[in-house]
Each structure stands twice: as structure tokens, then as C-alpha cells.
Amino acid sequence: MSANVLDRDIAKINAETAVQKTERDSEKARAEATLATRKATFNRDVNISQIEATRATEARDEELRRDVEVKRAQTELERLVRIHTPTPRLIQF
């Protein structure tokens, strides 16, 4: 085999290797872009879930505060009614 043929074969192998490397690099870049997109979507979904959970907790806390205030008001009303309602007195003969 002549050196010229050998050089041509080596050049062909180098070219094929370069093409394969470019294809792998391109595939890797697409995979990394897909991963970045999925991570961003996941992080967004996690943040939305955290916000929704926080809002649900705040709403429940507000509901409980209202319930407590209503019960306090009812208790105070009952106390005031007891204080200001005359008690019946027994008449003794």
C-alpha cells in the first residue's frame, strides 16, 4: 500500500471521526437543552405548588381566626346577657 493511499485512509477516518464527534456534540446539546427545559418546568411547578400551599394555609388560618372571633363574641354576649338579665326572686310568705 502506498503512503498516498494510507494518508487518504487516515484523512477519511479523521473526517468520519470529526463528523461523528459533531453529531455527538449536537445530540448532547439537544439533550442538555431538553434537560434544562424540564428542570425549569419542574422548578416552576414546585414554586407554584409552594405558593398554592402557602395561600391555602393562610386562608385556613384566616378562617380559624374568624371562628375564634365569632366564638369570643358569642361568649361575651352570653356573659353580658347573664349580667344584665334579672334573676327571678322567690317571694316568701
MARLUM-858141 format. One record per atom (N, C-alpha, C, O): x, y, z; atom name; residue number from 1. Coordinates in steps of 0.1 Angstrom, whole numbers, plus 2048, in hexadecimal, padded with zeros to 3 digits. Layout:
MARLUM-858141
- X, Y, Z, CA, NUM .
...
This chain:
MARLUM-858141
- 808, 7F4, 800, N, 1 .
- 800, 800, 800, CA, 1 .
- 809, 80C, 800, C, 1 .
- 813, 80D, 807, O, 1 .
- 805, 816, 7F8, N, 2 .
- 80E, 822, 7F7, CA, 2 .
- 80A, 82B, 802, C, 2 .
- 800, 82B, 809, O, 2 .
- 813, 834, 805, N, 3 .
- 812, 83E, 80F, CA, 3 .
- 806, 847, 80C, C, 3 .
- 7FF, 84C, 815, O, 3 .
- 804, 84A, 7FF, N, 4 .
- 7F9, 852, 7FB, CA, 4 .
- 7EB, 84C, 7FE, C, 4 .
- 7E3, 853, 803, O, 4 .
- 7EA, 83F, 7FC, N, 5 .
- 7DD, 838, 7FF, CA, 5 .
- 7DC, 838, 80E, C, 5 .
- 7D1, 83A, 813, O, 5 .
- 7E6, 836, 815, N, 6 .
- 7E6, 835, 824, CA, 6 .
- 7E2, 843, 829, C, 6 .
- 7DA, 844, 833, O, 6 .
- 7E8, 84D, 824, N, 7 .
- 7E4, 85B, 828, CA, 7 .
- 7D6, 85E, 825, C, 7 .
- 7CF, 865, 82D, O, 7 .
- 7D1, 85A, 81A, N, 8 .
- 7C3, 85C, 816, CA, 8 .
- 7BA, 854, 820, C, 8 .
- 7AF, 85A, 824, O, 8 .
- 7BD, 848, 824, N, 9 .
- 7B5, 840, 82D, CA, 9 .
- 7B5, 847, 83B, C, 9 .
- 7AB, 848, 841, O, 9 .
- 7C0, 84C, 83F, N, 10 .
- 7C1, 853, 84C, CA, 10 .
- 7B9, 85F, 84C, C, 10 .
- 7B2, 862, 855, O, 10 .
- 7B9, 867, 841, N, 11 .
- 7B2, 873, 83F, CA, 11 .
- 7A3, 870, 840, C, 11 .
- 79B, 877, 846, O, 11 .
- 79F, 865, 839, N, 12 .
- 791, 861, 839, CA, 12 .
- 78C, 85D, 847, C, 12 .
- 781, 861, 84B, O, 12 .
- 794, 856, 84E, N, 13 .
- 791, 852, 85C, CA, 13 .
- 790, 85E, 865, C, 13 .
- 787, 85F, 86D, O, 13 .
- 799, 867, 863, N, 14 .
- 799, 874, 86B, CA, 14 .
- 78C, 87C, 868, C, 14 .
- 786, 882, 871, O, 14 .
- 788, 87C, 85B, N, 15 .
- 77C, 884, 857, CA, 15 .
- 770, 87D, 85D, C, 15 .
- 767, 884, 862, O, 15 .
- 76F, 870, 85C, N, 16 .
- 764, 869, 862, CA, 16 .
- 763, 86B, 871, C, 16 .
- 758, 86C, 877, O, 16 .
- 76F, 86A, 877, N, 17 .
- 76F, 86D, 886, CA, 17 .
- 76B, 87B, 889, C, 17 .
- 763, 87C, 893, O, 17 .
- 76F, 884, 881, N, 18 .
- 76A, 892, 884, CA, 18 .
- 75B, 894, 882, C, 18 .
- 755, 89A, 88A, O, 18 .
- 756, 88D, 878, N, 19 .
- 747, 88E, 876, CA, 19 .
- 740, 887, 881, C, 19 .
- 736, 88C, 886, O, 19 .
- 745, 87B, 886, N, 20 .
- 73E, 875, 891, CA, 20 .
- 73F, 87D, 89E, C, 20 .
- 736, 87D, 8A5, O, 20 .
- 74B, 883, 8A0, N, 21 .
- 74C, 88C, 8AC, CA, 21 .
- 742, 898, 8AB, C, 21 .
- 73C, 89B, 8B5, O, 21 .
- 741, 89E, 89F, N, 22 .
- 738, 8A9, 89E, CA, 22 .
- 729, 8A4, 8A0, C, 22 .
- 722, 8AB, 8A7, O, 22 .
- 726, 898, 89B, N, 23 .
- 719, 893, 89D, CA, 23 .
- 716, 890, 8AC, C, 23 .
- 70B, 893, 8B2, O, 23 .
- 720, 88A, 8B3, N, 24 .
- 71F, 888, 8C1, CA, 24 .
- 71E, 895, 8C9, C, 24 .
- 716, 896, 8D2, O, 24 .
- 726, 89F, 8C5, N, 25 .
- 725, 8AC, 8CC, CA, 25 .
- 717, 8B2, 8CA, C, 25 .
- 712, 8B8, 8D3, O, 25 .
- 712, 8B1, 8BE, N, 26 .
- 705, 8B7, 8BB, CA, 26 .
- 6FA, 8AF, 8C3, C, 26 .
- 6F1, 8B6, 8C9, O, 26 .
- 6FB, 8A2, 8C4, N, 27 .
- 6F2, 89A, 8CB, CA, 27 .
- 6F2, 89E, 8DA, C, 27 .
- 6E8, 89F, 8E1, O, 27 .
- 6FF, 89F, 8DF, N, 28 .
- 701, 8A3, 8ED, CA, 28 .
- 6FA, 8B0, 8F0, C, 28 .
- 6F4, 8B2, 8FA, O, 28 .
- 6FC, 8BA, 8E7, N, 29 .
- 6F7, 8C7, 8E9, CA, 29 .
- 6E8, 8C7, 8E9, C, 29 .
- 6E1, 8CE, 8F1, O, 29 .
- 6E2, 8BF, 8E0, N, 30 .
- 6D3, 8BE, 8E0, CA, 30 .
- 6CE, 8B7, 8ED, C, 30 .
- 6C4, 8BC, 8F3, O, 30 .
- 6D5, 8AD, 8F2, N, 31 .
- 6D1, 8A7, 8FE, CA, 31 .
- 6D3, 8B0, 90A, C, 31 .
- 6CA, 8B0, 913, O, 31 .
- 6DD, 8B8, 90A, N, 32 .
- 6DF, 8C2, 915, CA, 32 .
- 6D4, 8CD, 915, C, 32 .
- 6D0, 8D1, 91F, O, 32 .
- 6D1, 8D1, 909, N, 33 .
- 6C6, 8DB, 907, CA, 33 .
- 6B9, 8D5, 90C, C, 33 .
- 6B1, 8DC, 913, O, 33 .
- 6B6, 8C8, 909, N, 34 .
- 6AA, 8C2, 90D, CA, 34 .
- 6AA, 8C1, 91C, C, 34 .
- 6A0, 8C3, 923, O, 34 .
- 6B5, 8BD, 922, N, 35 .
- 6B6, 8BC, 931, CA, 35 .
- 6B4, 8C9, 937, C, 35 .
- 6AD, 8CA, 941, O, 35 .
- 6BA, 8D4, 932, N, 36 .
- 6B9, 8E1, 938, CA, 36 .
- 6AA, 8E5, 937, C, 36 .
- 6A5, 8EB, 941, O, 36 .
- 6A3, 8E2, 92C, N, 37 .
- 695, 8E6, 92B, CA, 37 .
- 68D, 8DE, 935, C, 37 .
- 684, 8E4, 93C, O, 37 .
- 690, 8D1, 937, N, 38 .
- 688, 8C9, 941, CA, 38 .
- 68B, 8CE, 94F, C, 38 .
- 682, 8CE, 957, O, 38 .
- 697, 8D1, 952, N, 39 .
- 69B, 8D6, 95F, CA, 39 .
- 693, 8E3, 962, C, 39 .
- 68E, 8E5, 96D, O, 39 .
- 693, 8EC, 958, N, 40 .
- 68C, 8F9, 959, CA, 40 .
- 67D, 8F7, 95C, C, 40 .
- 677, 8FD, 964, O, 40 .
- 677, 8EE, 954, N, 41 .
- 669, 8EA, 956, CA, 41 .
- 667, 8E4, 964, C, 41 .
- 65D, 8E8, 96B, O, 41 .
- 66F, 8DB, 968, N, 42 .
- 66E, 8D5, 975, CA, 42 .
- 66F, 8E0, 980, C, 42 .
- 667, 8E0, 989, O, 42 .
- 679, 8E9, 97F, N, 43 .
- 67B, 8F3, 989, CA, 43 .
- 66F, 8FC, 98A, C, 43 .
- 66A, 901, 994, O, 43 .
- 669, 900, 97E, N, 44 .
- 65E, 908, 97D, CA, 44 .
- 652, 902, 984, C, 44 .
- 64B, 908, 98C, O, 44 .
- 650, 8F5, 981, N, 45 .
- 645, 8ED, 987, CA, 45 .
- 646, 8EC, 996, C, 45 .
- 63D, 8ED, 99E, O, 45 .
- 653, 8EA, 99B, N, 46 .
- 655, 8EA, 9A9, CA, 46 .
- 652, 8F7, 9B0, C, 46 .
- 64C, 8F8, 9BA, O, 46 .
- 656, 902, 9A9, N, 47 .
- 654, 90F, 9AF, CA, 47 .
- 645, 912, 9AF, C, 47 .
- 640, 918, 9B9, O, 47 .
- 63E, 90E, 9A5, N, 48 .
- 62F, 910, 9A4, CA, 48 .
- 629, 908, 9B0, C, 48 .
- 620, 90D, 9B6, O, 48 .
- 62D, 8FC, 9B1, N, 49 .
- 627, 8F4, 9BC, CA, 49 .
- 62A, 8FA, 9CA, C, 49 .
- 621, 8F9, 9D3, O, 49 .
- 636, 8FF, 9CC, N, 50 .
- 639, 905, 9D9, CA, 50 .
- 631, 911, 9DB, C, 50 .
- 62C, 914, 9E6, O, 50 .
- 62F, 919, 9D1, N, 51 .
- 626, 925, 9D2, CA, 51 .
- 618, 921, 9D5, C, 51 .
- 612, 927, 9DE, O, 51 .
- 613, 917, 9CE, N, 52 .
- 605, 913, 9D1, CA, 52 .
- 604, 90D, 9DF, C, 52 .
- 5FA, 910, 9E5, O, 52 .
- 60E, 906, 9E3, N, 53 .
- 60D, 900, 9F1, CA, 53 .
- 60D, 90C, 9FB, C, 53 .
- 606, 90B, A05, O, 53 .
- 616, 916, 9F9, N, 54 .
- 617, 921, A02, CA, 54 .
- 609, 928, A02, C, 54 .
- 604, 92C, A0D, O, 54 .
- 603, 92B, 9F7, N, 55 .
- 5F7, 932, 9F6, CA, 55 .
- 5EC, 92A, 9FD, C, 55 .
- 5E3, 92F, A04, O, 55 .
- 5EC, 91D, 9FB, N, 56 .
- 5E2, 914, A02, CA, 56 .
- 5E3, 915, A11, C, 56 .
- 5D9, 915, A18, O, 56 .
- 5F0, 914, A15, N, 57 .
- 5F2, 915, A24, CA, 57 .
- 5EE, 923, A29, C, 57 .
- 5E7, 923, A34, O, 57 .
- 5F1, 92D, A22, N, 58 .
- 5EC, 93B, A26, CA, 58 .
- 5DD, 93C, A27, C, 58 .
- 5D8, 942, A30, O, 58 .
- 5D7, 936, A1D, N, 59 .
- 5C8, 936, A1D, CA, 59 .
- 5C2, 92F, A28, C, 59 .
- 5B9, 933, A2F, O, 59 .
- 5C8, 923, A2B, N, 60 .
- 5C3, 91B, A37, CA, 60 .
- 5C6, 922, A44, C, 60 .
- 5BD, 922, A4C, O, 60 .
- 5D1, 929, A45, N, 61 .
- 5D4, 930, A51, CA, 61 .
- 5CA, 93C, A53, C, 61 .
- 5C5, 93E, A5E, O, 61 .
- 5C7, 942, A48, N, 62 .
- 5BD, 94D, A49, CA, 62 .
- 5AF, 948, A4D, C, 62 .
- 5A8, 94E, A55, O, 62 .
- 5AC, 93D, A47, N, 63 .
- 59F, 936, A4B, CA, 63 .
- 59F, 933, A5A, C, 63 .
- 595, 935, A60, O, 63 .
- 5AA, 92D, A5F, N, 64 .
- 5AA, 92A, A6D, CA, 64 .
- 5AA, 936, A76, C, 64 .
- 5A3, 936, A80, O, 64 .
- 5B0, 941, A71, N, 65 .
- 5B0, 94D, A79, CA, 65 .
- 5A2, 953, A7A, C, 65 .
- 59D, 957, A84, O, 65 .
- 59B, 952, A6E, N, 66 .
- 58D, 957, A6E, CA, 66 .
- 584, 94E, A78, C, 66 .
- 57C, 953, A7F, O, 66 .
- 586, 941, A77, N, 67 .
- 57F, 938, A80, CA, 67 .
- 581, 93C, A8F, C, 67 .
- 578, 93C, A97, O, 67 .
- 58E, 93E, A92, N, 68 .
- 591, 942, AA0, CA, 68 .
- 58A, 94F, AA4, C, 68 .
- 585, 950, AAF, O, 68 .
- 58B, 959, A9B, N, 69 .
- 584, 966, A9E, CA, 69 .
- 575, 964, AA0, C, 69 .
- 570, 96B, AA8, O, 69 .
- 56F, 95C, A97, N, 70 .
- 561, 95A, A99, CA, 70 .
- 55E, 953, AA6, C, 70 .
- 554, 957, AAD, O, 70 .
- 566, 949, AAA, N, 71 .
- 563, 943, AB7, CA, 71 .
- 566, 94C, AC3, C, 71 .
- 55F, 94C, ACD, O, 71 .
- 570, 955, AC1, N, 72 .
- 573, 95E, ACC, CA, 72 .
- 567, 968, ACD, C, 72 .
- 562, 96B, AD8, O, 72 .
- 562, 96C, AC2, N, 73 .
- 556, 976, AC2, CA, 73 .
- 54A, 96F, AC8, C, 73 .
- 543, 975, AD0, O, 73 .
- 548, 962, AC5, N, 74 .
- 53C, 95B, ACA, CA, 74 .
- 53E, 959, AD9, C, 74 .
- 534, 95B, AE1, O, 74 .
- 54A, 956, ADE, N, 75 .
- 54C, 955, AEC, CA, 75 .
- 54A, 962, AF3, C, 75 .
- 544, 962, AFE, O, 75 .
- 54F, 96D, AED, N, 76 .
- 54E, 97A, AF4, CA, 76 .
- 53F, 97E, AF4, C, 76 .
- 53A, 984, AFE, O, 76 .
- 537, 97B, AE9, N, 77 .
- 529, 97E, AE9, CA, 77 .
- 522, 976, AF4, C, 77 .
- 51A, 97B, AFB, O, 77 .
- 525, 969, AF5, N, 78 .
- 51F, 961, B00, CA, 78 .
- 522, 967, B0E, C, 78 .
- 519, 967, B17, O, 78 .
- 52E, 96B, B10, N, 79 .
- 532, 971, B1C, CA, 79 .
- 52B, 97D, B1F, C, 79 .
- 525, 97F, B2A, O, 79 .
- 52A, 986, B15, N, 80 .
- 522, 993, B17, CA, 80 .
- 513, 990, B1A, C, 80 .
- 50D, 997, B22, O, 80 .
- 50E, 986, B13, N, 81 .
- 500, 983, B15, CA, 81 .
- 4FE, 97E, B23, C, 81 .
- 4F4, 982, B2A, O, 81 .
- 507, 976, B28, N, 82 .
- 506, 971, B36, CA, 82 .
- 507, 97C, B40, C, 82 .
- 500, 97C, B4A, O, 82 .
- 510, 985, B3D, N, 83 .
- 512, 991, B47, CA, 83 .
- 505, 99A, B47, C, 83 .
- 501, 99E, B52, O, 83 .
- 500, 99C, B3C, N, 84 .
- 4F5, 9A6, B3B, CA, 84 .
- 4E7, 9A0, B3B, C, 84 .
- 4DD, 9A7, B3A, O, 84 .
- 4E6, 993, B3D, N, 85 .
- 4D9, 98D, B3E, CA, 85 .
- 4D5, 98C, B4D, C, 85 .
- 4DD, 986, B54, O, 85 .
- 4CA, 991, B51, N, 86 .
- 4C7, 990, B5F, CA, 86 .
- 4C4, 981, B62, C, 86 .
- 4BE, 97A, B5B, O, 86 .
- 4C8, 97E, B6E, N, 87 .
- 4C5, 970, B73, CA, 87 .
- 4B8, 970, B7A, C, 87 .
- 4B5, 979, B82, O, 87 .
- 4B0, 966, B78, N, 88 .
- 4A3, 966, B7F, CA, 88 .
- 4A5, 964, B8E, C, 88 .
- 4AE, 95C, B92, O, 88 .
- 49D, 96A, B95, N, 89 .
- 49E, 969, BA4, CA, 89 .
- 492, 962, BA9, C, 89 .
- 487, 964, BA4, O, 89 .
- 495, 95A, BB2, N, 90 .
- 489, 953, BB8, CA, 90 .
- 483, 95C, BC3, C, 90 .
- 489, 962, BCB, O, 90 .
- 476, 95B, BC2, N, 91 .
- 46E, 963, BCC, CA, 91 .
- 46B, 95A, BD7, C, 91 .
- 466, 94F, BD6, O, 91 .
- 46F, 95F, BE3, N, 92 .
- 46C, 956, BEF, CA, 92 .
- 45F, 95C, BF6, C, 92 .
- 45D, 968, BF7, O, 92 .
- 457, 953, BFA, N, 93 .
- 44B, 956, C01, CA, 93 .
- 44C, 954, C10, C, 93 .
- 443, 956, C17, O, 93 .
